[in-house]
């Protein structure tokens, strides 16, 4: 391994040369407290910045071993260090001057949720931080003096302050670790107590605005109804009380703007741990919970939606249903079946974003349009079977149809952001408003069998690489989807994707599956099982193919991996 002095000498040797001479810097260099690696050098000052990583041995960093003893604490420490490093580099980014992205220093920006990211990884031996630096230039002429300032003046200060335990706020870090362990304890207790979610008393659920995930100031704290209140003893916080949502079918009702959707939104993001001060730190949902909605125009391939849709007028087989342009009802039916395949134990639905004809058919409509003429078995008639026969609970926000009261086990009314348990009161009224006795067809587990086809790579027809296969390229569109090759994968309605870095990781996973795993025999489920094993064992690093993995990727859940693969049109 080369020394930092070797890097200085190289910098002096390339100063004022043409920009491509920077590529001579690629390699690893030993600094006082860490190893600096220049993994990728940008092609010119206006291109995406260079990829840098540092490795700090645990002996040097000095963090207590109990802070990275398992996956929960390790992820929390990594998240904390990423945030600390970002706080430091913001003082130095663009302090070095030049053209284009010259002087940029950046790392992943963490939101309210704690995610496993490639920006910071903790192994048995060391802490690995990955970030970007824009190598300085004047025009396209190297300005190595400015890069030397970044690598030898700015960066060592940032590393010292962010990644050495002696320089961190010990109490703040301890609180973050303790909070994560408490959140994990609640999550573990859900199944033991037959709950699907927990919302602590005092939680702040409303957000600052529609484009901000920070808590709203002066909002109404959550207070659990007595009948649903449970108390848990946590390892650090001690006793905590809040609303436990039991397994089964839960209905959330109330007037408009009273907090129904706000509660559901908090529950759908309760699959992630949140940072201190978020207001939803102790809103914990079964981590397999899946938010479902209708998606007009969605692509569907070889999905068995016969549980919900049968006897189509065009005689299309709904046991192996495919379409390039799904309706709201068929897309929602496919989403439920795909969620079952992904192992979800809880479905979250909002009537506002669901297909009305898929959710319920009222008595009058059933009188006018007979059962024989309606191919859709509404969700209302399947929800009980989903729970009793498939073990899948439902949490549903409803505001227009009283039919759902008849199947609900628990009914929560949101009244000016205060939850009220009205289950007993409503059940007493149900007898006065009976439903038409309808009998849905027998429940049968879906049997989708989607094969992922092997894709023959396009061959370059001209240029210096003519005759060779084209590389499958990915372009990420924020968190809404990505372009892979020439195809868009639309993830706008996968509502539990919360970070563009998760979308970027999904693009890499799909690319890996297309290039390495698709063989005209393996199903989507088979391929995702292989990927899940690799992710559990090696994290996202296995996608690098033996090379480096850069900053800019965050771990998606299994549910989002399925959602992504099911929207790929090959």
C-alpha positions in Angstrom: 0.0 0.0 0.0 1.2 3.5 -0.8 1.6 6.2 1.8 0.0 9.7 1.9 3.3 11.2 0.8 3.1 9.2 -2.4 -0.3 10.7 -3.1 1.2 14.2 -2.5 3.9 13.5 -5.0 1.4 12.2 -7.5 -0.6 15.4 -7.1 2.4 17.5 -7.7 3.2 15.5 -10.8 -0.2 15.9 -12.4 -0.7 19.6 -11.6 -1.7 21.7 -14.6 -2.0 18.6 -16.8 -5.0 17.7 -18.8 -7.9 16.4 -16.6 -7.6 12.6 -17.5 -4.2 12.6 -15.8 -6.1 12.5 -12.5 -6.7 8.8 -13.2 -3.2 8.1 -12.1 -4.3 8.8 -8.5 -6.6 5.8 -8.3 -5.5 3.5 -5.5 -5.2 3.3 -1.7 -3.1 5.5 0.6 -2.2 5.2 4.3 -2.9 8.3 6.3 -2.4 8.7 10.1 -5.7 7.4 11.3 -7.2 5.8 8.1 -6.7 4.4 4.7 -7.9 6.7 1.9 -9.0 5.0 -1.4 -9.7 6.8 -4.6 -12.0 4.2 -6.2 -13.2 6.1 -9.3 -12.0 9.3 -10.9 -14.5 11.4 -12.8 -13.9 11.9 -16.5 -14.0 15.7 -16.4 -14.9 18.5 -13.9 -18.5 18.6 -15.1 -19.1 14.8 -14.8 -20.4 13.0 -11.7 -17.8 13.5 -8.9 -15.1 11.0 -8.0 -15.8 8.1 -5.6 -13.8 8.1 -2.4 -13.8 5.8 0.6 -11.9 5.7 3.9 -11.3 2.8 6.2 -10.8 3.4 9.9 -9.8 0.4 12.2 -12.1 0.0 15.2 -9.0 0.3 17.4 -8.5 3.8 16.0 -12.1 4.8 15.9 -12.6 3.7 19.5 -16.4 3.1 19.5 -17.7 0.7 22.2 -18.2 -2.8 20.8 -21.8 -2.9 22.1 -22.6 -0.1 19.7 -22.1 -2.4 16.7 -22.8 -5.8 18.3 -25.8 -6.7 16.0 -27.6 -5.5 12.9 -29.8 -3.0 14.7 -27.0 -1.2 16.6 -24.6 -1.4 13.6 -27.1 0.2 11.3 -27.9 2.9 13.9 -24.2 3.7 14.5 -23.6 3.8 10.7 -26.6 6.2 10.3 -25.3 8.4 13.2 -21.8 8.6 11.7 -23.1 9.5 8.2 -25.1 12.3 9.7 -22.0 13.5 11.7 -19.8 13.4 8.6 -22.3 15.4 6.6 -22.4 18.0 9.3 -18.6 18.4 9.0 -18.2 18.4 5.3 -20.8 21.1 4.8 -18.3 23.6 6.1 -15.7 22.6 3.4 -17.7 21.7 0.3 -16.8 24.1 -2.6 -14.1 25.8 -0.4 -11.7 24.5 -3.0 -12.4 26.4 -6.3 -12.6 25.5 -9.9 -14.8 24.6 -12.8 -18.0 22.4 -12.8 -18.2 20.3 -9.7 -14.7 21.3 -8.5 -14.5 21.3 -4.7 -17.7 19.4 -4.1 -17.6 17.1 -1.0 -20.8 15.2 -0.4 -22.3 12.1 1.3 -25.7 10.6 1.5 -28.3 12.9 3.1 -30.2 10.9 5.8 -33.9 11.7 6.4 -36.1 11.0 9.4 -35.9 7.2 8.9 -32.8 5.1 9.8 -31.7 3.1 6.7 -28.8 0.8 6.0 -26.7 2.7 3.5 -23.5 2.1 1.5 -22.4 5.6 2.7 -21.2 4.0 6.0 -20.6 0.4 6.7 -19.3 -1.3 9.8 -17.5 -4.6 9.5 -15.8 -6.7 12.1 -12.5 -4.9 11.5 -13.3 -1.4 10.6 -15.6 1.5 9.7 -15.9 2.2 6.0 -17.2 5.6 4.8 -17.9 6.3 1.2 -18.5 9.7 -0.3 -17.9 12.0 -3.4 -15.3 14.6 -4.1 -15.3 16.9 -7.2 -11.7 16.9 -8.3 -10.8 20.6 -9.0 -9.8 22.0 -12.4 -9.5 25.3 -14.2 -11.4 24.6 -17.3 -10.2 21.1 -18.0 -6.7 21.7 -16.6 -6.0 19.9 -13.3 -5.7 22.2 -10.3 -4.0 19.7 -7.9 -3.2 22.4 -5.4 -6.9 22.7 -4.6 -7.4 18.9 -4.4 -4.4 18.7 -2.0 -6.2 21.1 0.2 -9.3 18.9 0.3 -7.4 15.6 0.9 -4.7 16.9 3.3 -6.4 19.8 5.1 -10.2 19.5 5.0 -10.7 15.8 5.0 -8.5 14.9 8.0 -10.4 17.4 10.1 -13.8 16.0 9.1 -12.7 12.4 9.8 -11.3 13.3 13.2 -14.5 15.1 14.3 -17.0 12.6 12.8 -15.4 9.1 13.1 -13.4 9.1 16.3 -15.4 8.3 19.4 -13.4 10.7 21.6 -14.7 13.6 19.5 -18.3 12.7 19.3 -21.2 13.7 21.6 -21.2 10.5 23.8 -24.7 11.2 25.2 -26.3 11.9 21.9 -24.8 8.7 20.4 -25.8 6.6 23.4 -29.4 8.0 23.1 -29.5 7.0 19.4 -28.3 3.4 20.2 -30.7 3.1 23.2 -33.6 4.4 21.1 -32.9 1.8 18.4 -32.8 -1.0 20.9 -36.1 0.2 22.4 -37.7 0.3 19.0 -36.4 -3.2 18.2 -37.9 -4.4 21.6 -41.3 -3.0 20.6 -41.1 -4.6 17.2 -40.3 -8.0 18.7 -43.2 -7.7 21.2 -45.8 -7.1 18.5 -46.1 -10.7 17.5 -45.9 -11.9 21.1 -48.9 -9.7 22.0 -50.8 -10.5 18.7 -50.4 -6.9 17.6 -49.7 -5.5 14.1 -48.7 -2.0 15.3 -48.1 0.2 18.3 -48.5 4.0 18.5 -47.0 5.5 21.7 -48.9 8.1 23.8 -47.4 11.5 23.1 -46.4 10.7 19.5 -46.6 13.6 17.0 -48.1 12.2 13.8 -48.8 15.2 11.6 -46.0 16.4 9.3 -44.8 20.0 8.7 -46.1 20.0 5.2 -46.9 17.7 2.2 -43.2 18.0 1.1 -41.6 17.8 4.5 -41.3 14.8 6.8 -40.4 16.8 9.9 -43.0 17.0 12.7 -45.6 19.7 12.7 -45.1 22.3 15.4 -47.9 22.7 18.0 -49.8 19.7 16.7 -52.0 17.4 18.8 -50.1 14.7 20.7 -51.5 11.2 20.2 -53.4 9.7 23.2 -54.5 6.1 23.1 -58.1 5.1 23.9 -58.1 3.2 27.2 -59.6 0.0 25.6 -56.7 -0.3 23.2 -53.9 0.9 25.5 -51.0 -1.5 26.1 -47.9 -1.0 28.3 -44.5 -2.3 27.4 -41.3 -2.3 29.4 -38.3 -1.3 27.3 -34.7 -1.9 28.1 -33.8 1.8 28.3 -36.9 4.0 28.4 -38.7 1.7 30.9 -42.5 1.6 30.8 -44.2 3.1 27.7 -47.9 3.1 27.0 -49.8 3.6 23.7 -52.3 2.2 21.4 -51.9 -1.4 20.3 -53.6 -2.3 17.0 -54.5 -6.0 17.3 -54.3 -8.6 14.5 -57.4 -8.9 12.4 -59.4 -6.2 10.5 -59.0 -2.7 11.8 -61.1 0.1 10.4 -60.1 3.8 10.8 -63.0 6.2 10.3 -63.9 9.8 11.1 -64.8 13.1 9.4 -62.6 14.7 6.8 -59.4 16.3 8.0 -59.7 14.6 11.4 -56.5 12.6 11.1 -57.4 9.2 9.5 -54.9 9.3 6.7 -52.3 10.9 9.0 -52.5 7.9 11.3 -52.3 5.5 8.3 -49.3 7.3 6.9 -47.5 7.0 10.3 -48.3 3.3 10.4 -47.0 2.7 6.8 -43.7 4.4 7.7 -43.6 2.6 11.1 -41.9 -0.3 9.2 -38.7 1.9 9.6 -37.0 3.1 12.8 -37.1 6.9 13.2 -34.6 9.3 14.7 -35.0 11.1 18.0 -37.2 14.2 17.7 -39.2 12.9 14.7 -42.4 12.5 16.8 -42.9 9.0 15.4 -40.0 7.3 17.2 -42.3 4.9 19.0 -44.7 4.3 16.1 -43.8 0.7 15.2 -45.5 -1.4 12.6 -45.0 -5.1 11.6 -42.0 -4.7 9.3 -43.7 -6.7 6.5 -46.7 -4.3 6.3 -47.5 -3.3 2.7 -49.4 -0.2 1.6 -51.7 -1.0 -1.3 -53.5 1.2 -3.8 -54.9 1.2 -7.3 -52.5 2.0 -10.1 -54.3 2.7 -13.4 -52.0 1.8 -16.3 -49.8 -0.6 -14.3 -48.0 -3.5 -16.0 -49.0 -7.0 -14.7 -47.6 -10.3 -15.9 -48.7 -13.9 -15.1 -50.4 -13.0 -11.8 -53.2 -15.2 -10.4 -55.9 -12.6 -9.5 -58.8 -15.2 -9.6 -59.3 -14.6 -5.9 -60.8 -11.2 -6.8 -61.6 -11.3 -10.5 -63.2 -14.0 -12.6 -65.3 -14.6 -15.7 -64.2 -11.6 -17.7 -66.3 -10.9 -20.8 -63.3 -11.4 -23.0 -62.7 -14.8 -21.4 -59.1 -13.8 -20.4 -57.7 -16.3 -17.9 -57.4 -14.5 -14.5 -55.4 -17.4 -13.0 -52.5 -16.3 -15.1 -53.4 -12.7 -15.9 -51.2 -10.3 -17.9 -51.8 -6.8 -19.1 -49.8 -3.8 -20.3 -52.4 -1.3 -19.0 -54.2 -2.4 -15.9 -57.4 -0.9 -14.6 -57.7 0.3 -11.0 -59.4 -2.8 -9.8 -57.1 -5.3 -11.6 -54.0 -3.4 -10.4 -55.2 -3.5 -6.8 -56.0 -7.2 -7.0 -52.5 -7.9 -8.4 -51.0 -5.8 -5.7 -52.6 -7.9 -3.0 -51.6 -11.2 -4.6 -48.0 -9.9 -5.1 -48.0 -8.8 -1.4 -49.0 -12.3 -0.3 -46.1 -13.7 -2.4 -43.7 -11.2 -0.7 -44.7 -12.5 2.7 -46.6 -9.5 4.0 -48.6 -10.1 7.2 -50.4 -6.7 7.1 -52.1 -4.8 4.3 -52.7 -1.0 4.7 -55.4 0.6 2.5 -56.9 4.0 2.2 -60.3 4.2 0.5 -59.3 7.5 -1.1 -56.5 5.8 -3.2 -58.4 2.5 -3.8 -60.6 1.5 -6.8 -64.1 1.9 -5.5 -65.6 -1.0 -7.4 -62.8 -3.2 -6.1 -63.4 -2.4 -2.5 -67.2 -2.7 -2.1 -70.5 -3.1 -3.9 -73.5 -1.7 -2.0 -76.9 -3.4 -1.7 -78.6 -1.3 -4.3 -75.8 -2.0 -6.9 -76.1 -5.7 -6.2 -79.8 -5.5 -6.9 -79.3 -3.7 -10.2 -76.2 -5.6 -11.4 -76.5 -9.3 -10.4 -73.6 -11.3 -9.1 -73.5 -13.3 -12.3 -72.8 -10.1 -14.3 -70.0 -8.8 -12.0 -66.6 -10.4 -12.4 -65.1 -8.6 -9.3 -65.3 -10.1 -5.9 -64.9 -7.0 -3.7 -62.2 -6.8 -1.0 -65.0 -6.5 1.5 -65.9 -10.1 0.9 -62.3 -11.3 1.0 -60.8 -9.5 4.0 -62.0 -12.0 6.6 -60.6 -15.0 4.6 -57.3 -13.2 4.1 -57.0 -13.0 7.9 -58.5 -16.3 9.0 -57.0 -18.4 6.2 -53.9 -16.6 5.2 -53.0 -14.8 8.5 -52.9 -11.4 6.8 -54.4 -8.5 8.8 -55.9 -5.4 7.3 -55.8 -1.8 8.4 -58.3 0.2 6.3 -59.2 3.9 6.3 -62.8 4.4 5.2 -65.1 7.3 5.0 -67.9 6.6 2.6 -69.3 3.1 3.0 -70.6 1.6 6.2 -70.4 -1.9 4.8 -66.9 -2.3 6.2 -68.2 -2.0 9.8 -69.7 -5.5 9.5 -66.3 -7.2 8.9 -64.1 -5.0 11.2 -62.8 -6.5 14.5 -61.6 -3.1 15.7 -63.0 0.3 14.8 -61.1 3.5 15.6 -62.7 6.9 15.1 -60.3 9.8 14.6 -61.9 12.9 16.2 -59.7 16.0 15.8 -56.6 13.8 15.8 -57.8 12.0 18.9 -58.5 8.2 18.5 -61.6 6.8 20.0 -62.4 3.1 20.1 -66.0 2.8 18.9 -66.0 -1.0 18.2 -68.7 -2.0 20.7 -70.9 0.9 19.8 -70.8 0.2 16.1 -71.2 -3.5 16.4 -74.5 -2.9 18.3 -75.7 -0.8 15.4 -74.7 -3.3 12.7 -77.8 -5.4 13.3 -80.0 -2.4 12.3 -78.2 -2.1 8.9 -77.7 -5.7 7.7 -75.7 -6.5 4.6 -77.2 -8.5 1.8 -76.3 -12.1 2.3 -73.7 -12.7 -0.4 -71.5 -15.7 -0.8 -68.1 -15.2 -2.4 -66.5 -18.2 -4.1 -64.3 -20.4 -1.9 -61.0 -18.9 -0.8 -58.0 -20.4 -2.6 -54.3 -19.4 -2.3 -53.1 -17.7 -5.5 -50.7 -19.7 -7.6 -48.8 -17.1 -9.7 -45.8 -18.5 -11.5 -44.0 -15.7 -13.2 -40.8 -16.7 -15.0 -38.2 -14.1 -15.4 -37.0 -14.3 -19.0 -33.4 -14.3 -20.0 -32.6 -11.1 -21.9 -30.2 -11.3 -24.9 -27.9 -8.3 -24.6 -27.9 -5.8 -27.5 -24.7 -5.9 -29.6 -23.0 -2.6 -30.4 -23.1 -2.0 -34.1 -20.4 0.7 -34.3 -17.6 2.4 -32.5 -14.5 1.0 -30.8 -16.6 -1.7 -29.0 -18.5 -2.8 -32.1 -19.5 -6.5 -31.8 -19.5 -6.5 -28.0 -22.6 -6.6 -25.8 -24.0 -3.3 -24.7 -23.8 -2.5 -21.0 -27.2 -2.3 -19.3 -27.3 1.3 -17.9 -29.4 2.7 -15.1 -30.7 6.2 -14.7 -32.5 6.9 -11.5 -35.5 9.3 -11.4 -35.4 10.3 -7.7 -37.4 7.9 -5.7 -40.1 7.6 -8.3 -38.4 5.0 -10.5 -35.5 4.4 -12.9 -34.6 3.8 -16.5 -32.9 0.4 -17.1 -31.7 0.0 -20.7 -34.6 1.6 -22.6 -37.3 0.7 -20.2 -38.8 2.8 -17.4 -39.6 1.1 -14.2 -42.4 3.2 -12.6 -42.3 3.1 -8.7 -44.4 6.3 -8.0 -47.1 4.4 -6.3 -44.8 2.2 -4.2 -45.5 4.5 -1.2 -43.1 2.9 1.3 -40.1 3.7 -0.8 -38.9 6.8 1.1 -35.4 7.5 -0.3 -33.9 7.9 -3.8 -31.0 5.7 -2.7 -33.4 2.8 -2.1 -34.6 3.3 -5.7 -31.0 3.3 -6.9 -30.4 0.0 -5.1 -33.5 -1.5 -6.7 -32.0 -0.6 -10.1 -28.8 -2.4 -9.2 -30.7 -5.5 -7.9 -32.8 -5.7 -11.1 -29.7 -5.3 -13.3 -27.9 -8.1 -11.4 -31.0 -10.3 -11.7 -31.3 -9.7 -15.5 -27.6 -10.2 -16.2 -26.8 -13.0 -13.7 -29.9 -14.9 -12.6 -32.6 -14.8 -15.2 -32.5 -18.1 -17.2 -36.0 -18.8 -18.5 -36.6 -21.2 -15.6 -36.3 -19.3 -12.4 -39.4 -17.5 -11.2 -39.4 -14.0 -9.8 -39.8 -15.5 -6.3 -36.8 -17.8 -6.9 -34.6 -14.9 -8.0 -35.6 -12.6 -5.1 -34.9 -15.5 -2.7 -31.3 -15.7 -4.0 -30.9 -11.9 -3.9 -32.3 -11.8 -0.3 -29.7 -14.4 0.8 -26.9 -12.4 -0.7 -28.2 -9.2 0.8 -28.4 -10.7 4.3 -24.9 -12.2 4.0 -23.0 -9.4 2.2 -25.3 -6.3 2.1 -25.4 -4.4 -1.2 -21.6 -4.9 -1.7 -22.2 -8.1 -3.6 -23.6 -6.1 -6.5 -20.2 -4.5 -7.2 -19.0 -7.7 -8.9 -15.7 -7.8 -7.0 -15.1 -4.1 -7.6 -16.0 -1.2 -5.2 -19.5 -0.2 -4.2 -20.0 3.5 -4.1 -21.9 5.8 -1.8 -25.5 6.4 -2.9 -27.4 3.2 -2.2 -29.8 2.3 0.7 -31.3 -1.1 1.5 -34.9 -1.6 0.3 -37.3 -4.0 2.0 -38.2 -7.3 0.5 -41.7 -5.9 -0.2 -40.2 -3.1 -2.4 -37.9 -5.6 -4.2 -41.0 -7.6 -5.2 -42.8 -4.4 -6.2 -39.9 -3.3 -8.4 -39.5 -6.7 -10.1 -43.2 -7.0 -10.6 -43.3 -3.7 -12.5 -40.4 -4.7 -14.9 -41.9 -5.4 -18.3 -39.9 -8.4 -19.4 
